[in-house]
């Protein structure tokens, strides 16, 4: 069985949208994907970063997640798959909508 890794990232706390939250959240995805690529990982999964107790608006966070993950897949050839994991049915719908719209 191949080794399994955990890459932990802490997303930004939502402070109203004018404190650089979008850039910080995008960096969470970019940096985690770059680290995965550095270690030649083929797959990874992300929860809905910052959408729980950190209060990031789910629709905005999902749009960032989808864009950053698609860019990572295009940039890092060893990275074959990224799963976006939802913590409830509402978040599933939000992620599905973000994927359809991007």
Phi, psi and omega in degrees: 000134179293154178297147177248142181241154168238122174251114183261131175229144179251120181279170181283152171279135178290125180237025178106351176098356181249018182245026178078017184301318182298316179295320179294317180294316178301320179295326176302312180292312181301311183293321178294318178294321178296319178295318177299317179295321179301326180262011175057041177281145182265331183224155174203167179221147176236138168282180176284084187303129176072001184275352180269243184295343179279351168076014180293134178301123186305318182296317179293318180294319180296320179299317178295315181302313183296314180298312182294321180291320177295320177297320180296317179297326179284332186269326187248102186297332179286338180278111186262332187206138173230124177261136172258120189254130181258147180264356176197167182300328178297316180293327175302311181297321179297315180294318178300318179295317179297321179293321180290329184273345183269000000 
